[in-house]
Amino acid sequence: MPGDRPARPPARFPLPLDRLGSAARPAERELLRPQRPLRQAAEDAARTRTPSGLGLDSATVRARMVERLRAEGITNEAVLAAFAAVARHEFVDSALANQAYEDTALPIGHGQTISKPSVVARMLQLLCEGGYASAQGHLGQVLEIGGGCGYQAALLARLARRVTSVERLRPLADKARANLAQAGVRNLRLVHGDGRLGHAPNAPYHAVIAAAGGEALPDAWTAQLALHGRLVAPLVDARSGLQRLVVIDRVDKGERGLVRRELDAVHFVPLKSGVS
């Protein structure tokens, strides 16, 4: 008859989980219903594979680099803020991007490198401790020798009123120009020229920084250094043949107005003449 129902077949064991119903005790029901724990495990695994906010374009990964710099003795807050703001991975080849925030120098082509963040930070902090910068709260007019891929120039642009960056290798100058345009840097002039000559049209400079070292500092650099300005550059020690950071302050006009100190041992590419 229409109201009749077929007899239920005898139960087979083990029972499907969704048919245990109230036949199981409460503790057993919890153990035998794995849907929620499995879903939670999947969500945890997804977070492990793709952690939120840790991409190379994230401020978090740069913040970790900044904290390492702070732990190594970089205390100038303006310098640390510049490192937190400028995306270093955008200035290196994509194949090396995953190393961008490690404290290591990386090749940028043509026998040149982008310097270690710790060394760049040390040099920028030295510049910011100079007489003019201490009085004004910024670096003023800056000359950079050896612009490379443009990373240090982008940092300087956040610390200075205006930056003039000189690069002798045309392919690197073109690369730096593209990188700096992408980064939106505007208070900077990039010059393809001989860095040993500085750049007289924009002189004098309140700060001069070099990313290449020779056996002597070119006269043009100190000649273009403003009163109360500071120069930071690597220089080869004639006795040991090794490079050291040299800091020169102009406290008065003329050669006698230059005060020089030698500091940390460093290793930069050689300073060369001419353009290519």
Secondary structure, DSSP 8 states (H G I E B T S, - for coil): -TT---------SS--GGG-GGGS-HHHHHHT--HHHHHHHHHHHHHHHS-TT-STTSHHHHHHHHHHHHHTT---HHHHHHHHHS-GGGGS-GGGGGGTTSSS-EEEETTEEE--HHHHHHHHHHHHTSHHHHHHSS--EEEEE--TTSHHHHHHHTTSSEEEEEES-HHHHHHHHHHHHHTT--SEEEEES-GGG--GGG--EEEEEESEEBSS--HHHHHTEEEEEEEEEEEE-TTT--EEEEEEEE-SSSGGGEEEEEEEEE--EE---S--
